[in-house]
Amino acid sequence: MSAGAAPTLSLPGDPPGGSRAARIWGIGVAVYFVAIIFRTSLGVAGLDAADRFHINASALSTFSILQLLVYAGMQIPVGLMVDRLGTKRVLTFGAILFTAGQLGFALSPSYGTALASRALLGLGDAMTFISVLRLGSRWFPARRGPLIGQVAALCGMAGNLVSTLFIARALHGFGWTATFVGSSLAGVVVLVLLLLFLRDHPEGHEPPPVEHAGASYVRRQIAASWREPGTRLGMWVHFTTQFPAMVFLLLWGLPFLVEDQGLSRGTAGSLLTLVVLSNMTLGLVYGQIIARHHAARLPLALGTVGATALFWAAAVFHPGDAPMWLLVALCAVLGACGPASMIGFDFGRPANPPERQGTASGIVNMGGFVASMTTLFLVGVLLDATGDDYAIAFSSVFLLEALGTVQILRLRKRAAAREREHHVISRVEAVHVPV
């Protein structure tokens, strides 16, 4: 094995994978795909929402902040739910909630009811990705984990592509209510699919029974996951890498490109589409690299942070309107943020046993959404305070990137040492598995 290559050892009890695993997992990914369409639909409807509800930048950002607040706050509870109830039940709850939220948003007569609908959508959305990660770990061998995670994220970004290509056009062709009501039907379709066909695990690979002792069990799960340096490192990697693209796609990219850079809505929409296409392409590249070379995880994450900061600064602080080549480069680099954030799960996964995978993934996944929520709030407040000065408002990105980078550098050695310990234990257990 070459230095830095990912171990290919089959662990005891590894599921076999195969075509049935792909079909079952594909249903879970379809649920996540629809959740992403609903989550990002506001990103192309931000200016329409401001006009519809007669709100300013701070009030507009509250839509996404509340949605992400609910999402981030639910990550650990959802992780515990997945560990305890299984994937199918949690995904079912999620699909019902995010479909109701999207439908409510379509029919909301006021800003207050629209806010409540986005909160409901965020609650359902929070139940999807961790469930899909858990589903993948139950149906595919552990060595496929990094690639499976990146492919799941790639399919989710395809949902973002639907928002930028179709939701945006439908809004101007059919109007607010018809567009959002029509899109909510996709939630009904995936709900039916998962109820009919989804299975938590293959036959013969049932998870071991775990005692659940109420609040004490919850505390033990969270404390044990948090004690692992790999879980904390994964959370900070996710925190530092994900949020610039999330903020750009979820709300502020379109207003920045149209109001600050003077582009048409069509051109701005094309640039948002470029972010998504770049994300999907780089997701496959990052997944393949990490599957073959585990040592590449941290350089890829930190390299993405550095490149994002560089191009973000170049575009935001460019005197006058930034040239098109620079905006294209910025959007292409922002596409790396999603794949880089998935690296956080590749630190958290090997640090925790199967019965804590959901809880650990919840802690990791909370990182990027806390950063996104914080930045969405800061940008909205600063835009109102400075008379829509995007250079000042978008500078808040650098504060959170600096904080996250410091934490990554602080934890990296402890996490690496602990991961080596876990790998040695896994090899010993594999050698002693009775034939």
Disulfide bonds with the S-S distance in Angstrom:
none
